């Protein structure tokens, strides 16, 4: 049950308008961390027990991977090609 609620929260974070690429990285990371913390703190005590922490770290990792995927998906088609993987480091440093 805990994981299902956490996944629902993660899904809500990935809806249009809440895309990771749309916000500044630092402020977005703090907001995401706080939202995921709240979603995984099942007993609402303001602290995570071991199982809650496992859920939290899993969701944070998935969020970070989603952000990387969106950055690499240069044409935003929801797919990453080998060309996009090769181009990603060069695109990152362009102005």
Secondary structure as GFF3:
##gff-version 3
##sequence-region A 1 95
A	DSSP	alpha_helix	2	13	.	.	.	ID=ss1
A	DSSP	three_ten_helix	20	22	.	.	.	ID=ss2
A	DSSP	alpha_helix	25	40	.	.	.	ID=ss3
A	DSSP	alpha_helix	50	72	.	.	.	ID=ss4
A	DSSP	alpha_helix	82	92	.	.	.	ID=ss5
###
